Amino acid sequence: MATASSQLQACQALGHQHLGHQTMPQSCERVNSHARLEEERGQSFPEMRRVQESWVAAAEKRALFWLAKRTANWIGPDHLTLLGLAAQLGAGACYAVAGRSRYFLLGAIACLGLNWLGDSLDGTLARVRQRLRPRYGFYVDHMVDSFGALALMGGLALSGYMHPRIAIGLLIAFLMLSIQSYLATHSLGEFRLSFWRFGPTELRILLAVGNLALLWKPMVHFLGRQYRLFDVGGTIGLMGMALMLICFTLQNTARLYRQERIAQ
């Protein structure tokens, strides 16, 4: 059976011919309404290619599939999304009070692990159970990521282990990279989950290792001066994210320019 969009194209091509007692424009209007209904239900969500090339992507995919097959039936993707958000809020809270007791850094590590579980497993579980809601999942997942990043960087800014300006800079860089990724998804049909082999999981691992290092040595010597460990790491991360943003923006701009050349 033809889809509503193909029927609509046929209607537009045939023009004002008659169909029984109903004119073709009237019939087309009915088809057009049906096409809009399909789109509202998410059936017309554009196809996109997921690009995941991080260091641990292959092992992570196998682990998530294994976990999804063994997840209790009463646990749904939305429960995992909420777990991921709550865990990231918890990590931010642990950082915020870590200045009083550095052992809250261990709590932040536990929260980062739970954040990985919720944030990574929700989509895999939906795919395994064939319960996909593409538009809903895309929107909710990335708004949750944005609120979670705000909580995490806010906690670091209050922790005393990182200068607030560096934490704010990291938050801005994260949001800019996210905007770049979402625009590329819409313009190129390509949703990039990792940049230069680094994705969210690698960043969580680096942050957890950094927490352990803080328990041992919160200050480091660099170029003859003493700095906070997370100030050095945060500055390096900020420079890397800024470079990624510039390079991928230029790359995608060039791709779109070549794809949409104007005939002379």
C-alpha positions as CSV (number, residue, x, y, z in Angstrom):
1,M,0.0,0.0,0.0
2,A,1.3,3.4,-0.9
3,T,2.4,5.7,1.9
4,A,0.7,9.0,2.6
5,S,3.7,11.0,1.2
6,S,3.8,9.0,-2.1
7,Q,0.0,9.5,-2.4
8,L,0.5,13.2,-1.8
9,Q,3.1,13.4,-4.6
10,A,0.8,11.7,-7.0
11,C,-2.0,14.1,-6.1
12,Q,0.3,17.1,-6.7
13,A,1.3,15.7,-10.1
14,L,-2.2,15.0,-11.3
15,G,-3.5,18.5,-10.5
16,H,-7.2,19.2,-10.6
17,Q,-8.6,16.0,-12.2
18,H,-11.9,14.6,-10.8
19,L,-12.2,11.5,-8.7
20,G,-15.9,10.5,-8.7
21,H,-17.9,13.3,-7.0
22,Q,-14.8,14.5,-5.2
23,T,-12.3,16.9,-6.9
24,M,-8.7,15.9,-6.8
25,P,-7.7,18.9,-4.6
26,Q,-10.2,17.8,-2.0
27,S,-8.7,14.3,-2.1
28,C,-5.2,15.7,-1.9
29,E,-6.2,17.7,1.2
30,R,-7.3,14.5,2.9
31,V,-4.0,12.8,2.0
32,N,-2.0,15.8,3.1
33,S,-3.7,15.7,6.5
34,H,-2.8,12.0,6.8
35,A,0.8,12.8,5.9
36,R,0.9,15.4,8.6
37,L,-0.5,12.9,11.1
38,E,2.2,10.4,10.2
39,E,4.9,13.0,10.7
40,E,3.4,14.0,14.1
41,R,3.6,10.3,15.1
42,G,7.3,10.3,14.3
43,Q,7.1,8.0,11.3
44,S,8.7,10.7,9.1
45,F,11.7,11.2,11.5
46,P,14.7,11.6,9.2
47,E,17.2,8.8,8.9
48,M,20.5,9.5,10.5
49,R,23.8,7.7,10.7
50,R,25.2,7.2,14.1
51,V,29.0,7.8,14.2
52,Q,30.6,6.1,17.2
53,E,34.3,5.6,16.8
54,S,35.6,5.9,20.4
55,W,38.3,3.8,21.9
56,V,35.9,1.6,23.9
57,A,32.9,1.6,21.5
58,A,33.1,-2.0,20.5
59,A,33.5,-3.4,24.0
60,E,30.9,-1.0,25.3
61,K,28.4,-2.1,22.7
62,R,28.8,-5.7,23.6
63,A,28.4,-5.0,27.3
64,L,25.3,-2.8,26.8
65,F,23.7,-5.5,24.6
66,W,24.4,-8.1,27.3
67,L,22.9,-5.9,30.0
68,A,19.9,-5.1,27.9
69,K,19.0,-8.7,27.3
70,R,19.1,-9.3,31.1
71,T,17.3,-6.2,32.3
72,A,14.1,-6.9,34.2
73,N,10.9,-6.3,32.2
74,W,9.6,-3.7,34.6
75,I,12.6,-1.5,33.9
76,G,12.1,0.7,30.9
77,P,14.2,3.1,28.9
78,D,12.7,6.1,30.7
79,H,13.7,4.7,34.1
80,L,17.3,4.4,32.9
81,T,17.2,8.0,31.5
82,L,16.0,9.2,34.9
83,L,18.7,7.1,36.6
84,G,21.4,8.7,34.4
85,L,20.1,12.2,35.2
86,A,19.9,11.6,38.9
87,A,23.4,10.1,39.0
88,Q,24.9,13.1,37.2
89,L,23.1,15.5,39.6
90,G,24.5,13.4,42.4
91,A,28.0,13.6,40.9
92,G,27.7,17.4,40.8
93,A,26.5,17.4,44.4
94,C,29.4,15.3,45.5
95,Y,31.9,17.7,43.8
96,A,30.2,20.6,45.4
97,V,30.8,19.3,48.9
98,A,34.1,17.6,48.2
99,G,35.9,20.7,49.5
100,R,34.8,19.7,53.0
101,S,35.8,16.1,52.6
102,R,37.7,14.7,49.7
103,Y,36.2,11.3,50.2
104,F,33.1,12.7,48.4
105,L,35.2,12.3,45.3
106,L,34.6,8.5,45.7
107,G,30.9,9.2,45.7
108,A,31.3,11.2,42.5
109,I,33.0,8.1,40.9
110,A,30.1,5.9,41.9
111,C,27.6,8.5,40.4
112,L,29.6,8.6,37.2
113,G,29.3,4.8,36.9
114,L,25.5,5.0,37.4
115,N,25.3,7.8,34.9
116,W,27.1,5.6,32.3
117,L,24.6,2.8,33.0
118,G,21.5,5.0,32.7
119,D,22.7,7.2,29.9
120,S,24.1,4.5,27.7
121,L,21.7,1.6,28.3
122,D,18.4,3.4,27.8
123,G,18.8,3.6,24.0
124,T,20.1,0.1,23.7
125,L,17.2,-1.3,25.7
126,A,14.7,0.5,23.5
127,R,16.4,-1.0,20.4
128,V,16.5,-4.5,21.8
129,R,12.9,-4.4,22.8
130,Q,11.8,-2.7,19.5
131,R,10.2,0.1,21.5
132,L,11.8,3.0,19.6
133,R,10.5,6.6,19.8
134,P,13.1,8.4,17.7
135,R,12.0,12.1,18.2
136,Y,11.1,11.7,21.8
137,G,14.3,9.8,22.6
138,F,16.5,12.2,20.7
139,Y,15.0,15.3,22.4
140,V,14.8,14.0,26.0
141,D,18.2,12.3,26.0
142,H,20.0,15.4,24.9
143,M,18.1,17.8,27.1
144,V,18.9,15.5,30.0
145,D,22.6,15.6,29.0
146,S,22.5,19.4,29.0
147,F,21.0,19.6,32.5
148,G,23.4,17.0,33.7
149,A,26.4,18.8,32.3
150,L,25.3,22.0,34.0
151,A,25.1,20.2,37.4
152,L,28.4,18.5,36.9
153,M,30.3,21.7,35.9
154,G,28.5,23.6,38.6
155,G,29.6,21.1,41.2
156,L,33.2,21.3,40.0
157,A,33.1,25.1,40.1
158,L,32.0,25.0,43.8
159,S,34.4,22.2,44.7
160,G,37.6,24.2,45.2
161,Y,39.4,21.7,43.0
162,M,38.9,23.6,39.8
163,H,38.7,27.3,39.1
164,P,35.1,28.4,38.4
165,R,36.2,30.1,35.1
166,I,37.6,26.8,33.8
167,A,34.5,24.9,34.8
168,I,32.3,27.5,33.0
169,G,34.6,27.3,30.0
170,L,34.2,23.5,29.9
171,L,30.4,23.8,30.1
172,I,30.3,26.4,27.3
173,A,32.6,24.2,25.1
174,F,30.4,21.1,25.8
175,L,27.2,23.0,24.8
176,M,28.9,24.4,21.7
177,L,30.0,20.9,20.6
178,S,26.5,19.7,21.3
179,I,25.0,22.4,19.1
180,Q,27.4,21.5,16.4
181,S,26.5,17.9,16.6
182,Y,22.7,18.5,16.6
183,L,23.0,20.8,13.5
184,A,25.1,18.2,11.7
185,T,22.4,15.6,12.5
186,H,19.8,17.8,10.9
187,S,21.9,19.1,7.9
188,L,24.0,16.0,7.1
189,G,21.9,13.2,8.6
190,E,25.0,12.2,10.7
191,F,24.8,12.1,14.5
192,R,28.3,12.0,15.9
193,L,28.7,10.4,19.3
194,S,32.5,10.7,19.5
195,F,35.2,13.2,18.4
196,W,38.7,12.0,17.6
197,R,38.1,8.7,19.3
198,F,36.8,10.4,22.5
199,G,33.2,10.0,23.6
200,P,31.2,10.4,26.8
201,T,32.5,7.1,28.2
202,E,36.2,8.0,27.8
203,L,35.5,11.4,29.4
204,R,33.8,9.6,32.4
205,I,36.8,7.3,32.7
206,L,39.3,10.3,32.7
207,L,37.2,12.1,35.3
208,A,37.1,9.0,37.5
209,V,40.9,8.6,37.2
210,G,41.3,12.3,38.0
211,N,39.2,11.9,41.1
212,L,41.5,9.1,42.4
213,A,44.5,11.2,41.6
214,L,43.0,14.1,43.6
215,L,42.9,11.8,46.7
216,W,46.7,11.3,46.3
217,K,48.0,14.6,44.9
218,P,45.6,17.5,44.4
219,M,48.4,19.9,43.3
220,V,51.0,19.4,40.5
221,H,54.1,21.3,39.5
222,F,54.2,22.6,35.9
223,L,56.7,24.9,34.3
224,G,58.2,25.7,37.7
225,R,54.9,26.6,39.3
226,Q,52.3,24.8,41.4
227,Y,48.7,24.4,40.0
228,R,45.6,22.5,41.0
229,L,45.5,19.2,39.2
230,F,42.0,19.8,37.8
231,D,43.0,23.3,36.6
232,V,45.7,21.7,34.4
233,G,43.5,18.9,33.2
234,G,40.5,21.2,32.7
235,T,42.6,23.7,30.7
236,I,43.9,20.9,28.5
237,G,40.4,19.5,28.0
238,L,39.1,23.0,27.2
239,M,41.8,23.5,24.5
240,G,41.0,20.1,23.0
241,M,37.3,20.7,22.9
242,A,37.8,24.2,21.3
243,L,40.0,22.6,18.6
244,M,37.4,19.9,18.0
245,L,34.7,22.5,17.6
246,I,36.7,24.6,15.1
247,C,37.8,21.5,13.0
248,F,34.4,19.9,12.8
249,T,32.7,23.2,12.1
250,L,35.1,23.8,9.2
251,Q,34.8,20.2,8.0
252,N,31.0,20.2,8.0
253,T,30.8,23.6,6.4
254,A,33.0,22.4,3.6
255,R,30.9,19.3,3.1
256,L,27.7,21.3,2.9
257,Y,29.3,23.8,0.5
258,R,30.3,21.0,-1.9
259,Q,26.8,19.4,-1.6
260,E,25.0,22.6,-2.4
261,R,27.0,24.3,-5.0
262,I,25.2,27.0,-6.9
263,A,25.2,26.6,-10.6
264,Q,27.1,29.5,-12.4
